[in-house]
Amino acid sequence: MRRKFVIAAALLVAALLAVPPLIAAASAPPGRTAPGNVPTAAPTVATPSNSPSVKPPSTLPTPDPNKLGSNVTDEHGQRLWFGEESPEVAALGAQVDEIWHVNMHNIAGTALTSDRRAVEVYLRDLDGPGGAELQALKEQAGERLILIPGRRLLQTDTPRISDLIAQHGLEIPEMAGLSINILTDTVEITVDERVAAQLPGGKSPGLAELERLLAAQDTPVTIVPGAISTFD
């Protein structure tokens, strides 16, 4: 039995076509089915946006219907998605993705808001590559396009972090995945709580060391629950 450890290029949550119309994190370990129009690790488009809508459980928060671009999260801080995006929003998302794909050294990624009525773009600097194109597009799209500058982490940071693990020979048996979460601007480490529960203190020395190394680089970390998959 071999362990499958996923190091995602980025959790770029480009939910434009990839999230089922209910929510992103209701039917699987929280955050693990977050959508992925993500280069390298999670190919573009996983689920059609026109699949039937399902009424979410009443215990879940729902977006504010009076606020375009409203967002809500679950108890783990993972964003939830509801309903279906309109053809106009889907088209806007496609335009944004074209700009993102050629400016990944400045643009971290894109996401739909929870209500699927607006597109968010996370980037380092509006004056950097792709910024002018995004601002011109916003003049046309108005409040349906939300530009969020000031991000520190990009998809291109992922190899640096995986190299850090290899260079220091870190053994992290509870780690199920590693990604850049553009919504929180953090390195997101997915931990299998079943494995962690068997470790002294609930954490391996390797994970503690990785957190220390990233903190020394002023790189914030978020720990989320998940599961390690295996294959023969």
C-alpha positions in Angstrom: 0.0 0.0 0.0 1.5 3.3 -1.0 0.5 6.7 0.3 -0.6 9.4 -2.1 0.5 12.8 -0.9 -0.8 15.7 -2.8 1.1 19.0 -3.1 -1.2 21.3 -4.9 0.2 24.1 -7.0 -2.3 26.5 -5.5 -5.7 26.5 -3.9 -6.8 29.2 -6.3 -10.4 28.6 -5.8 -11.4 29.7 -9.3 -14.9 28.5 -8.8 -16.2 29.8 -12.1 -17.1 26.3 -13.4 -15.6 24.0 -10.9 -17.8 24.1 -7.8 -21.1 22.1 -7.6 -24.1 24.5 -7.2 -24.6 23.5 -3.6 -21.4 24.4 -1.7 -17.7 23.6 -1.9 -17.3 21.9 1.4 -20.4 20.1 2.5 -20.1 16.5 1.2 -16.4 15.8 1.9 -13.8 16.8 4.4 -14.0 20.6 4.8 -12.1 22.5 2.2 -10.9 19.4 0.3 -13.4 19.8 -2.5 -12.7 23.4 -2.9 -12.8 24.2 -6.6 -9.7 24.3 -8.7 -9.1 26.2 -11.9 -5.6 25.6 -10.8 -2.5 25.1 -12.9 -0.5 21.9 -12.6 -2.1 20.0 -9.7 -5.8 20.6 -10.4 -6.8 21.0 -14.0 -9.3 23.6 -15.1 -13.0 22.7 -14.8 -14.3 19.8 -12.9 -18.1 20.1 -12.6 -20.6 21.7 -15.0 -22.1 24.9 -13.6 -25.6 23.9 -14.8 -26.0 20.9 -12.6 -29.2 20.9 -10.4 -29.2 23.2 -7.4 -29.7 21.6 -4.0 -31.1 23.4 -1.0 -28.3 23.6 1.6 -28.8 22.4 5.2 -30.5 25.1 7.3 -27.6 25.0 9.7 -25.2 26.5 7.2 -24.7 30.2 6.8 -26.0 31.7 3.5 -24.9 34.7 1.5 -26.7 38.0 2.0 -29.2 38.3 -0.9 -29.0 42.1 -0.7 -25.3 42.3 -1.1 -23.7 41.4 -4.4 -20.5 39.5 -3.9 -21.5 38.2 -0.4 -19.2 35.5 1.1 -19.8 33.0 3.9 -17.6 30.2 5.4 -18.0 27.0 7.3 -16.8 26.3 10.8 -13.3 25.6 9.5 -13.1 29.0 7.7 -13.5 27.4 4.3 -15.6 29.3 1.8 -19.0 27.9 0.8 -20.7 28.4 -2.6 -24.4 28.4 -3.5 -26.6 28.5 -6.6 -25.3 28.9 -10.1 -23.3 31.7 -11.8 -25.0 33.6 -14.6 -23.7 33.4 -18.2 -22.4 36.9 -17.8 -20.4 36.0 -14.7 -19.1 32.9 -16.3 -17.9 34.9 -19.3 -16.3 37.5 -17.0 -14.5 34.7 -15.2 -13.2 33.4 -18.5 -11.8 36.8 -19.4 -10.2 37.1 -16.0 -8.6 33.7 -16.2 -7.0 34.6 -19.6 -5.3 37.6 -17.8 -4.3 35.5 -14.8 -2.7 32.7 -16.8 -0.1 35.0 -18.4 0.6 37.0 -15.3 1.0 34.4 -12.6 4.0 36.2 -11.1 1.7 39.0 -10.0 -1.8 37.5 -9.9 -2.4 34.8 -7.3 -5.7 33.5 -8.7 -9.4 34.0 -9.0 -12.5 33.0 -7.1 -16.3 33.3 -7.3 -18.0 34.9 -4.3 -20.2 32.6 -2.3 -23.3 33.9 -4.1 -21.7 33.3 -7.5 -22.7 36.8 -8.5 -19.2 38.3 -8.6 -15.6 37.3 -9.5 -12.7 38.1 -7.2 -9.1 38.5 -8.4 -6.3 38.2 -5.8 -3.0 39.8 -6.8 0.1 41.4 -5.4 0.1 44.8 -7.0 -2.5 46.6 -9.2 0.5 48.4 -10.9 2.2 45.0 -11.7 1.7 42.7 -14.7 -1.9 42.3 -15.6 -3.1 45.0 -13.3 -3.9 47.5 -16.1 -5.9 44.9 -18.0 -7.9 44.0 -14.9 -8.6 47.6 -14.1 -9.8 48.2 -17.7 -12.0 45.1 -17.4 -13.4 46.4 -14.1 -14.5 49.6 -15.7 -16.8 47.4 -17.9 -17.9 44.9 -15.3 -18.4 47.2 -12.4 -19.1 45.6 -9.0 -19.2 42.1 -10.5 -15.4 42.2 -10.6 -13.6 42.6 -7.3 -9.9 43.3 -7.3 -8.0 42.4 -4.1 -4.3 43.5 -4.1 -1.8 43.1 -1.4 -1.4 39.3 -1.7 2.0 37.9 -0.7 1.8 34.3 -1.8 1.5 33.0 -5.4 1.3 29.7 -7.2 5.0 30.1 -7.9 5.7 29.9 -4.2 4.6 26.2 -4.0 7.9 24.7 -5.4 9.8 26.7 -2.8 7.8 25.2 0.0 8.0 21.6 -1.3 11.8 22.1 -1.8 12.0 23.2 1.8 10.5 19.9 2.9 12.9 17.9 0.8 16.0 19.9 1.7 15.4 19.4 5.4 14.3 15.8 5.0 11.1 16.4 6.9 8.9 13.4 7.7 5.3 14.5 8.1 3.1 11.4 8.3 -0.1 13.3 9.1 0.2 15.6 6.1 -2.4 14.9 3.4 -1.8 17.9 1.2 -0.1 21.3 0.8 -1.3 24.2 -1.1 -1.4 28.0 -1.4 -4.8 29.3 -0.3 -5.4 32.6 -2.1 -8.5 33.4 0.1 -6.5 33.4 3.3 -3.1 34.3 1.7 -1.5 31.4 3.6 0.2 28.1 3.1 -2.6 25.6 3.8 -1.5 22.2 5.2 -4.1 19.5 5.2 -3.7 17.1 8.2 -5.3 13.7 8.6 -6.6 13.9 12.1 -6.7 10.1 12.4 -3.0 9.9 11.8 -2.3 13.0 14.0 -4.2 11.5 16.9 -1.6 8.6 17.0 1.3 11.0 17.3 2.7 12.4 20.6 1.1 15.7 21.1 -1.0 15.2 18.0 1.8 16.6 15.7 4.9 15.1 14.2 8.3 16.8 14.7 8.5 17.3 10.9 5.3 19.4 10.8 6.4 21.4 13.8 9.8 22.1 12.0 8.0 23.0 8.8 5.9 25.5 10.6 9.0 27.0 12.2 10.9 27.2 8.9 7.9 29.0 7.3 7.5 31.3 10.2 11.2 32.3 9.8 10.4 33.2 6.2 7.3 35.3 7.4 5.0 32.8 5.6 1.7 32.2 7.5 0.4 28.7 7.8 -3.2 27.4 8.1 -3.9 23.8 9.3 -7.1 22.2 8.0 -8.5 18.7 8.4 -8.5 16.2 5.6 -7.6 12.6 4.8 -4.6 10.8 3.3 -5.6 8.7 0.3 -3.8 5.5 -0.5 -3.5 3.3 -3.6 -2.1 -0.1 -4.5 
